Amino acid sequence: MNAVMDRSLERLRERAAAEGLLDIAYGTADSPFGPLLLARTPAGLVRVALPSEDVDATLFDLAERISPRILEAPDRFDEERRELEDYFEGRRREFDLPIDWQLSHGFMLRAREGIAAIPYGETRTYSDLARGAGNERAVRAAGSACSRNPIPLVVPCHRVVRSDGGLGLYAGGVEMKKRLLELEGRRG
Amino acid sequence: MAELPPFQKLIDEHAAEVMAVLRGAVGRDGAEDAFQETFLAALRAYPSLGEARNLRGWLVTIAHRKAIDHHRARGRSPVPVESVREEAVSDPDPADGEVWRAVATLPPKQRAAVTLRFAGDLPHEEIAAALGCSPEAARRSLHEGLKRLRKEMA
């Protein structure tokens, strides 16, 4: 689209945000694994889609589960991009981004808060996670808390592995999980 | 029931046309503000639509209401328009871009009359009220505008 339209849409985004009509803003960030889709509500980061995930399907899903008032707002993700870039280059160990947990409830929410607390470079097992979330027999559900984690990377589900030492699965592919753990110099 | 798509999809698919309609209706200078008002109003009402049916017609209907607001605000309408249609207009089936570009080159009165008639689906009396002229004058503007368009598009 032309420059006049770009300016109009930028103004529209600003006014929509000012009037409380921008329920979800989305943009992209680069990663060594391909482009990431980032989505934010006024409360914080609500969704990170890995390169393996379908962008349209992700946005339609957010429209259904949160609100269809969704606008592309590439200029609203500078901080996220900076922190992700620092992380991928090994300069950052923790993200300092507000998180909107509204896509997680009950056991899933507790499990994902548990994931968020795993320190950089360390791993926990799916059983650890289940126990920490208050139901040590819910190992399979702990697996879902990881595989369907709406905010991967920032909520580091790649740090959850199998008790037998296997890496387990990853929404972005096992290779990505392996490389992330290598990047962090995994200490087990 | 079709789910509502992310609002950005409506912008990607229809923003250019809505802008063209508004340029036709209120001129280049007023179009930017009317465009903002159109999409803000649409965004505000969007979740309450419930289902995705003829979203393009819905947007064009809002655009024409905003065009009328624009003309009213400029004091050209002594008579309030009472019966603006609230439901979506039926999808006109134009090779749209081209037609609206031609509409945009018409003189202001003709341009507004043509747009209100065909994008807004307003009868002559309401076009007259929106433009602040007599129904005869509205009819004449529409007639002249269409004559010129036909020549242009031929």
Chai-1 contact restraints between the chains, C-beta under 6 A:
chainA,res_idxA,chainB,res_idxB,connection_type,confidence,min_distance_angstrom,max_distance_angstrom,comment,restraint_id
A,S8,B,F35,contact,1.0,0.0,6.0,A-B,restraint_1
A,L12,B,Q36,contact,1.0,0.0,6.0,A-B,restraint_2
A,L12,B,F39,contact,1.0,0.0,6.0,A-B,restraint_3
A,A16,B,L43,contact,1.0,0.0,6.0,A-B,restraint_4
A,L21,B,L43,contact,1.0,0.0,6.0,A-B,restraint_5
A,L21,B,R44,contact,1.0,0.0,6.0,A-B,restraint_6
A,L59,B,P6,contact,1.0,0.0,6.0,A-B,restraint_7
A,A63,B,P6,contact,1.0,0.0,6.0,A-B,restraint_8
A,E64,B,E3,contact,1.0,0.0,6.0,A-B,restraint_9
A,P68,B,L4,contact,1.0,0.0,6.0,A-B,restraint_10
A,P68,B,F7,contact,1.0,0.0,6.0,A-B,restraint_11
A,P68,B,Y46,contact,1.0,0.0,6.0,A-B,restraint_12
A,P68,B,P47,contact,1.0,0.0,6.0,A-B,restraint_13
A,R69,B,F7,contact,1.0,0.0,6.0,A-B,restraint_14
A,R69,B,L43,contact,1.0,0.0,6.0,A-B,restraint_15
A,I70,B,P6,contact,1.0,0.0,6.0,A-B,restraint_16
A,I70,B,F7,contact,1.0,0.0,6.0,A-B,restraint_17
A,I70,B,Q8,contact,1.0,0.0,6.0,A-B,restraint_18
A,L71,B,Q8,contact,1.0,0.0,6.0,A-B,restraint_19
A,E72,B,Q8,contact,1.0,0.0,6.0,A-B,restraint_20
